[in-house]
Amino acid sequence: MPAADHGTRHRTGRIHAGRGRRPAPIGPGYCLQPQGPAAAKPYVLLLGALRRASKVALATSAWHGRERLGPLRVRGEVIALDALLRPDEIRDPAPAAPAPARPRPGRTG
């Protein structure tokens, strides 16, 4: 599949919403809206289909020159896109961990 153009979305698959799947690292979320009258009908159809089927659609999108994969979810009356993080975007939490606590000499707890 060719790379998506700036701001375009392509639905690539569907999974059941809320199943016990291993969580993926999710980045920022975006609320989507149709751009113009021609996009309103497909948007409403996708919104209704996702709601009726209790499904999450997997889509690719391109923002800031980088293609991403992410789930399209129904949130209220809008479709939300959550960007999945790539391994190089996830920081190692070890440097942020606090140092182990050591008891001070002469004090008892």
Summary of the structure (lengths in Angstrom):
residues: 109
radius of gyration: 20.5
end to end distance: 63.3
largest distance: 75.7
contacts: 219
relative contact order: 0.24
helix: 21%
strand: 38%
